[in-house]
Amino acid sequence: MSYSFLFRIGKILAYILNGKPKFMHKEKILKDNFILIAPHRTWFDMIYMAIGALPKQFTFMAKKELFNNKFSAWFLKKVNVFPIDRKNPGVSAIKKPVNQLRKTDKSLVMFPSGTRHSNKLKSGAALIAQLSGVPMVPVVYQGPLKMIDLIKRKKVIVNYGDPIYIDKNRKLDNDYQREIEKQMQDAFQKLDDEINPDYKYIDASK
């Protein structure tokens, strides 16, 4: 089973469960490789982001604990997910995605905050973008945060934004990192406002 096949099946199931989602500004999805960056709001938001970008293929990062089960490890690998040790990420957490962006036709999905339970952005996405020489494309998801609300067919909307380019000749020091983080935050806010200016994300686990 291939990535395209599995995500097309996922698309059919998503449409059955929740109806047809709304994808805004799909024309901003680049043909060449990029990093799709987003605020992480539910465990299935990246599925909708990837479905909206088909036939473009992505790789994804996930905590290594999800690979402990043989079946889940097999399935995750089929959909281009690779494990990351969040406690001790090491060089491979940067090297592997950089090599994939440089040497394959697959882009990368990243959540700069790392988890659904934090709004604080980290430097990983910007560093990988700079080392691989690809832009970051912001996207936001607004919709159900729990499976029960997904089944109740509460509307899903995904909005893609303009690319953010990292200067490869500029040192990624604290000042430049803060500048990039502001660009990301501003882009996320703009995309949210385009969907619903009154939208406020509330962590569903709290």
C-alpha atoms as a printed R data frame, in Angstrom:
    type eleno elety resid chain resno       x      y      z
1   ATOM     1    CA   MET     A     1   0.000  0.000  0.000
2   ATOM     2    CA   SER     A     2   1.322  3.421 -0.964
3   ATOM     3    CA   TYR     A     3   1.087  6.839  0.679
4   ATOM     4    CA   SER     A     4  -1.254  8.106 -2.054
5   ATOM     5    CA   PHE     A     5  -3.571  5.101 -1.723
6   ATOM     6    CA   LEU     A     6  -3.775  5.327  2.068
7   ATOM     7    CA   PHE     A     7  -4.425  9.068  2.079
8   ATOM     8    CA   ARG     A     8  -7.076  8.756 -0.619
9   ATOM     9    CA   ILE     A     9  -8.783  6.119  1.523
10  ATOM    10    CA   GLY     A    10  -8.403  8.519  4.459
11  ATOM    11    CA   LYS     A    11 -10.002 11.234  2.364
12  ATOM    12    CA   ILE     A    12 -13.040  9.051  1.630
13  ATOM    13    CA   LEU     A    13 -13.424  8.109  5.309
14  ATOM    14    CA   ALA     A    14 -13.055 11.745  6.414
15  ATOM    15    CA   TYR     A    15 -15.739 12.817  3.953
16  ATOM    16    CA   ILE     A    16 -18.057 10.059  5.166
17  ATOM    17    CA   LEU     A    17 -17.536 10.953  8.832
18  ATOM    18    CA   ASN     A    18 -17.602 14.721  8.593
19  ATOM    19    CA   GLY     A    19 -18.694 15.751  5.102
20  ATOM    20    CA   LYS     A    20 -16.647 17.713  2.601
21  ATOM    21    CA   PRO     A    21 -14.108 20.017  4.274
22  ATOM    22    CA   LYS     A    22 -13.363 23.504  3.023
23  ATOM    23    CA   PHE     A    23  -9.824 24.051  1.749
24  ATOM    24    CA   MET     A    24  -8.885 27.711  1.286
25  ATOM    25    CA   HIS     A    25  -6.074 29.002 -0.955
26  ATOM    26    CA   LYS     A    26  -4.875 25.610 -2.186
27  ATOM    27    CA   GLU     A    27  -3.121 27.478 -4.987
28  ATOM    28    CA   LYS     A    28  -0.482 28.508 -2.413
29  ATOM    29    CA   ILE     A    29   0.696 24.906 -2.058
30  ATOM    30    CA   LEU     A    30   4.069 24.890 -3.809
31  ATOM    31    CA   LYS     A    31   5.131 22.325 -6.399
32  ATOM    32    CA   ASP     A    32   8.695 22.162 -5.097
33  ATOM    33    CA   ASN     A    33   9.489 20.929 -1.601
34  ATOM    34    CA   PHE     A    34   8.611 23.003  1.452
35  ATOM    35    CA   ILE     A    35   7.833 22.655  5.143
36  ATOM    36    CA   LEU     A    36   4.133 22.887  5.966
37  ATOM    37    CA   ILE     A    37   3.975 24.570  9.386
38  ATOM    38    CA   ALA     A    38   0.907 24.845 11.585
39  ATOM    39    CA   PRO     A    39  -0.320 25.280 15.146
40  ATOM    40    CA   HIS     A    40  -1.100 21.744 16.399
41  ATOM    41    CA   ARG     A    41  -4.737 21.596 17.532
42  ATOM    42    CA   THR     A    42  -5.868 17.962 17.361
43  ATOM    43    CA   TRP     A    43  -4.300 14.598 16.596
44  ATOM    44    CA   PHE     A    44  -6.007 14.466 13.188
45  ATOM    45    CA   ASP     A    45  -5.408 18.021 11.920
46  ATOM    46    CA   MET     A    46  -2.341 16.952  9.898
47  ATOM    47    CA   ILE     A    47  -4.477 14.362  8.096
48  ATOM    48    CA   TYR     A    48  -6.744 17.097  6.740
49  ATOM    49    CA   MET     A    49  -3.770 19.308  5.876
50  ATOM    50    CA   ALA     A    50  -2.198 16.469  3.887
51  ATOM    51    CA   ILE     A    51  -5.485 15.507  2.210
52  ATOM    52    CA   GLY     A    52  -5.982 19.077  1.050
53  ATOM    53    CA   ALA     A    53  -2.523 19.095 -0.522
54  ATOM    54    CA   LEU     A    54  -2.925 15.850 -2.517
55  ATOM    55    CA   PRO     A    55  -1.243 14.718 -4.757
56  ATOM    56    CA   LYS     A    56   1.662 16.362 -2.908
57  ATOM    57    CA   GLN     A    57   3.262 13.893 -0.493
58  ATOM    58    CA   PHE     A    58   4.694 14.650  2.942
59  ATOM    59    CA   THR     A    59   6.807 13.123  5.653
60  ATOM    60    CA   PHE     A    60   5.855 13.555  9.300
61  ATOM    61    CA   MET     A    61   7.607 13.455 12.663
62  ATOM    62    CA   ALA     A    62   6.133 11.522 15.586
63  ATOM    63    CA   LYS     A    63   7.261 10.576 19.078
64  ATOM    64    CA   LYS     A    64   9.144  7.283 19.062
65  ATOM    65    CA   GLU     A    65   6.730  5.689 21.550
66  ATOM    66    CA   LEU     A    66   4.143  5.374 18.769
67  ATOM    67    CA   PHE     A    67   6.455  2.885 17.061
68  ATOM    68    CA   ASN     A    68   6.519  0.433 19.970
69  ATOM    69    CA   ASN     A    69   3.619 -1.563 18.521
70  ATOM    70    CA   LYS     A    70   4.581 -3.565 15.401
71  ATOM    71    CA   PHE     A    71   1.354 -2.844 13.525
72  ATOM    72    CA   SER     A    72   1.346  0.888 14.265
73  ATOM    73    CA   ALA     A    73   5.048  1.061 13.346
74  ATOM    74    CA   TRP     A    74   4.304 -0.654 10.005
75  ATOM    75    CA   PHE     A    75   1.390  1.679  9.263
76  ATOM    76    CA   LEU     A    76   3.229  4.845 10.269
77  ATOM    77    CA   LYS     A    77   6.135  3.988  8.007
78  ATOM    78    CA   LYS     A    78   3.707  3.448  5.114
79  ATOM    79    CA   VAL     A    79   2.470  7.029  5.483
80  ATOM    80    CA   ASN     A    80   6.003  8.469  5.736
81  ATOM    81    CA   VAL     A    81   6.117  8.989  9.496
82  ATOM    82    CA   PHE     A    82   9.513  8.706 11.189
83  ATOM    83    CA   PRO     A    83  10.242  8.543 14.929
84  ATOM    84    CA   ILE     A    84  11.749 11.326 17.027
85  ATOM    85    CA   ASP     A    85  12.978 11.059 20.599
86  ATOM    86    CA   ARG     A    86  11.458 14.193 22.105
87  ATOM    87    CA   LYS     A    87  13.518 13.952 25.294
88  ATOM    88    CA   ASN     A    88  16.815 13.446 23.468
89  ATOM    89    CA   PRO     A    89  16.247 14.520 19.844
90  ATOM    90    CA   GLY     A    90  19.896 14.515 18.798
91  ATOM    91    CA   VAL     A    91  21.362 15.392 15.396
92  ATOM    92    CA   SER     A    92  19.129 12.927 13.499
93  ATOM    93    CA   ALA     A    93  16.049 15.015 14.334
94  ATOM    94    CA   ILE     A    94  17.495 17.684 12.028
95  ATOM    95    CA   LYS     A    95  19.630 15.629  9.635
96  ATOM    96    CA   LYS     A    96  16.953 13.176  8.509
97  ATOM    97    CA   PRO     A    97  14.276 15.714  7.457
98  ATOM    98    CA   VAL     A    98  16.915 17.935  5.831
99  ATOM    99    CA   ASN     A    99  18.152 15.011  3.711
100 ATOM   100    CA   GLN     A   100  14.590 14.051  2.756
101 ATOM   101    CA   LEU     A   101  13.774 17.594  1.677
102 ATOM   102    CA   ARG     A   102  16.962 17.784 -0.380
103 ATOM   103    CA   LYS     A   103  16.964 14.323 -1.948
104 ATOM   104    CA   THR     A   104  13.309 13.279 -2.348
105 ATOM   105    CA   ASP     A   105  10.126 14.791 -3.761
106 ATOM   106    CA   LYS     A   106   8.424 14.728 -0.359
107 ATOM   107    CA   SER     A   107   7.756 17.850  1.681
108 ATOM   108    CA   LEU     A   108   7.555 17.922  5.486
109 ATOM   109    CA   VAL     A   109   4.755 18.666  7.952
110 ATOM   110    CA   MET     A   110   5.920 20.283 11.190
111 ATOM   111    CA   PHE     A   111   4.277 21.836 14.210
112 ATOM   112    CA   PRO     A   112   6.706 24.528 15.472
113 ATOM   113    CA   SER     A   113   5.242 24.324 18.987
114 ATOM   114    CA   GLY     A   114   5.986 20.588 19.094
115 ATOM   115    CA   THR     A   115   2.741 19.523 20.785
116 ATOM   116    CA   ARG     A   116  -0.951 20.375 21.006
117 ATOM   117    CA   HIS     A   117  -0.440 21.611 24.561
118 ATOM   118    CA   SER     A   118   1.940 24.490 23.902
119 ATOM   119    CA   ASN     A   119   1.773 27.764 22.003
120 ATOM   120    CA   LYS     A   120   5.499 28.461 22.346
121 ATOM   121    CA   LEU     A   121   7.302 28.164 19.007
122 ATOM   122    CA   LYS     A   122  10.654 26.403 18.746
123 ATOM   123    CA   SER     A   123  13.581 26.781 16.366
124 ATOM   124    CA   GLY     A   124  13.445 23.362 14.662
125 ATOM   125    CA   ALA     A   125  11.318 24.280 11.654
126 ATOM   126    CA   ALA     A   126  13.345 27.388 10.817
127 ATOM   127    CA   LEU     A   127  16.645 25.524 11.175
128 ATOM   128    CA   ILE     A   128  15.504 22.658  8.929
129 ATOM   129    CA   ALA     A   129  14.172 25.161  6.380
130 ATOM   130    CA   GLN     A   130  17.469 27.047  6.338
131 ATOM   131    CA   LEU     A   131  19.666 23.944  6.069
132 ATOM   132    CA   SER     A   132  17.532 22.347  3.352
133 ATOM   133    CA   GLY     A   133  16.986 25.594  1.429
134 ATOM   134    CA   VAL     A   134  13.182 25.295  1.307
135 ATOM   135    CA   PRO     A   135  10.472 27.765  2.390
136 ATOM   136    CA   MET     A   136   7.882 27.245  5.105
137 ATOM   137    CA   VAL     A   137   4.211 27.355  4.109
138 ATOM   138    CA   PRO     A   138   1.848 28.221  6.997
139 ATOM   139    CA   VAL     A   139  -1.527 26.520  7.359
140 ATOM   140    CA   VAL     A   140  -4.219 26.495 10.027
141 ATOM   141    CA   TYR     A   141  -6.972 24.044 10.888
142 ATOM   142    CA   GLN     A   142 -10.287 25.102 12.402
143 ATOM   143    CA   GLY     A   143 -12.807 22.416 13.209
144 ATOM   144    CA   PRO     A   144 -13.593 19.553 15.589
145 ATOM   145    CA   LEU     A   145 -10.911 18.813 18.166
146 ATOM   146    CA   LYS     A   146 -12.373 15.499 19.366
147 ATOM   147    CA   MET     A   147 -13.507 12.457 17.392
148 ATOM   148    CA   ILE     A   148 -17.055 12.752 18.760
149 ATOM   149    CA   ASP     A   149 -17.349 16.276 17.322
150 ATOM   150    CA   LEU     A   150 -15.905 15.062 14.018
151 ATOM   151    CA   ILE     A   151 -18.643 12.443 13.800
152 ATOM   152    CA   LYS     A   152 -21.210 15.133 14.610
153 ATOM   153    CA   ARG     A   153 -20.062 16.724 11.328
154 ATOM   154    CA   LYS     A   154 -18.902 20.042 12.742
155 ATOM   155    CA   LYS     A   155 -17.315 21.885  9.827
156 ATOM   156    CA   VAL     A   156 -13.611 21.429  9.026
157 ATOM   157    CA   ILE     A   157 -11.782 24.349  7.392
158 ATOM   158    CA   VAL     A   158  -8.109 24.347  6.380
159 ATOM   159    CA   ASN     A   159  -6.460 27.562  5.164
160 ATOM   160    CA   TYR     A   160  -3.054 27.657  3.400
161 ATOM   161    CA   GLY     A   161  -0.906 30.795  3.404
162 ATOM   162    CA   ASP     A   162   1.959 32.533  1.646
163 ATOM   163    CA   PRO     A   163   5.428 30.971  1.953
164 ATOM   164    CA   ILE     A   164   7.942 32.245  4.496
165 ATOM   165    CA   TYR     A   165  11.517 32.267  3.206
166 ATOM   166    CA   ILE     A   166  14.561 31.867  5.442
167 ATOM   167    CA   ASP     A   167  17.746 33.752  4.531
168 ATOM   168    CA   LYS     A   168  20.363 31.003  4.154
169 ATOM   169    CA   ASN     A   169  23.184 33.550  4.469
170 ATOM   170    CA   ARG     A   170  21.998 34.967  7.771
171 ATOM   171    CA   LYS     A   171  22.986 33.428 11.095
172 ATOM   172    CA   LEU     A   172  20.007 31.903 12.846
173 ATOM   173    CA   ASP     A   173  20.734 33.625 16.146
174 ATOM   174    CA   ASN     A   174  18.208 34.585 18.811
175 ATOM   175    CA   ASP     A   175  17.276 37.863 17.104
176 ATOM   176    CA   TYR     A   176  16.668 36.243 13.717
177 ATOM   177    CA   GLN     A   177  14.816 33.355 15.349
178 ATOM   178    CA   ARG     A   178  12.462 35.785 17.119
179 ATOM   179    CA   GLU     A   179  11.918 37.574 13.809
180 ATOM   180    CA   ILE     A   180  10.954 34.310 12.112
181 ATOM   181    CA   GLU     A   181   8.730 33.278 15.008
182 ATOM   182    CA   LYS     A   182   6.845 36.572 14.677
183 ATOM   183    CA   GLN     A   183   6.380 35.940 10.954
184 ATOM   184    CA   MET     A   184   4.957 32.506 11.745
185 ATOM   185    CA   GLN     A   185   2.655 33.778 14.491
186 ATOM   186    CA   ASP     A   186   1.436 36.649 12.304
187 ATOM   187    CA   ALA     A   187   0.798 34.223  9.429
188 ATOM   188    CA   PHE     A   188  -1.194 31.852 11.665
189 ATOM   189    CA   GLN     A   189  -3.230 34.748 13.043
190 ATOM   190    CA   LYS     A   190  -3.964 36.075  9.558
191 ATOM   191    CA   LEU     A   191  -5.111 32.663  8.339
192 ATOM   192    CA   ASP     A   192  -7.306 32.156 11.409
193 ATOM   193    CA   ASP     A   193  -8.845 35.606 10.957
194 ATOM   194    CA   GLU     A   194  -9.641 34.851  7.311
195 ATOM   195    CA   ILE     A   195 -11.706 31.889  8.454
196 ATOM   196    CA   ASN     A   196 -13.188 33.400 11.594
197 ATOM   197    CA   PRO     A   197 -11.853 36.580 13.277
198 ATOM   198    CA   ASP     A   198 -13.457 35.484 16.553
199 ATOM   199    CA   TYR     A   199 -11.790 32.062 16.636
200 ATOM   200    CA   LYS     A   200 -10.014 31.064 19.848
201 ATOM   201    CA   TYR     A   201  -8.263 27.734 20.228
202 ATOM   202    CA   ILE     A   202  -9.011 25.905 23.482
203 ATOM   203    CA   ASP     A   203  -6.970 22.789 24.225
204 ATOM   204    CA   ALA     A   204  -9.551 19.989 24.225
205 ATOM   205    CA   SER     A   205  -7.505 17.896 26.678
206 ATOM   206    CA   LYS     A   206  -7.801 20.482 29.450
